Amino acid sequence: MLYTGLRRSDAVRIGWRHIVDDRIEIVASKTGVDLSIPIHDELWRFLKERPLTDPTFIITAYGQPRSEKAFTGFISEAARDAGIEAQASPHGLRKAACRRLADAGASAHEIMAVTGHTKIEEILTYTKAAEQKRLSQTAMAKMAGAFDLKSPNPDERLGKSTDNVLKKLAQISDVVRPTGLEPVFPP
């Protein structure tokens, strides 16, 4: 689920019949959306070990497909056995897939193309923290590029003369150039 973002209802259904070339091809059961998900290398390692005769990739100890409800119990039990104290569920794995895609720089629409979400608001909820982190990083990088703090000339530290910057600010807003201010950057 970390490498597909599928809902549990779809995750328990996929098997070799859904593999086309290097993709998982499935119609999302909840929304009817056609999904074509590239198979991540980590997922390929798991899939290559699955027998071609298994009805699905997620099966019971008896070789039968797991039901959605049993799959939820299986994930919760596996998390407890691994020492994870927080409540774990297949939906948590779906959410984690969305976050991992967002952390990797995928847009909300790209994530929707993988997970089959139909409402962007759901993805924005999942990706808000990743977006904040990425946006703050790019904002700080822009600021670092805008100011030359190493320049010995104070007027060149802004990349333009200080007077020109203040004139521009006065043109675009109701800013009045103050007098007697300390320099913004130390000499």
Residue, then its C-alpha position, 0 to 999 in steps of 0.5 A: m500500500l505504501y507504493t500504490g496508495l490504493r484503498r484496502s478494497d482495491a489492495v486486497r483485489i490486486g493480483w497478477r491479472h492486474i499487472v500490465d508491463d511495469r504497471i498495476e492496471i485496476v479500476a478503483s472499486k469506490t470511485g470507478v476511476d481507471l488507475s494505471i500505477p507504475i510499479h516501484d522497485e521495492l514493490w517489484r521485489f515483493l511481487k516477483e516472489r509471489p507465485l503466479t498461481d496465487p489469486t491475489f498478492i495479499i493472501t491468508a496463510y491458507g492461500q486464500p484472498r484476504s477480506e477487507k476486514a481481515f486485512t485491517g486486522f492483519i495490519s493492526e496486529a502486524a503493527r502491534d507485533a512490530g512495537i508500533e504503539a499508534q493505531a495502525s490501519p490500511h488507511g494509515l498506509r494510504k495516507a502515508a503513501c500520499r505524504r511520501l509522494a508529497d515529500a518527493g515533490a509530487s503535485a496534488h494532481e500527480i498524487m490523485a493520479v496514483t491513488g484514485h482520489t477524486k476530490i483534491e481537498e482530500i489530498l490537500t489534507y494529506t499533503k499540507a505539512a509536506e507542502q509547508k516544508r517544501l514551500s518554506q525551503t524554497a522561500m528561504a532559498k529565494m531569500a538567500g539568493a536575493f541578498d548578497l550578505k558577503s558584499p562589502n558594499p551595503d548598497e549591493r547587499l540587496g542586489k540593488s541600491t537601497d534607495n532603489v529598493l525603497k523607491k520601488l516599495a514606495q511605488i507599490s505600497d503606501v510605504v514612506r521612506p523612514t529616516g534614521l534607521e539602523p542598517v538592516f545588515p551589519p557591516 
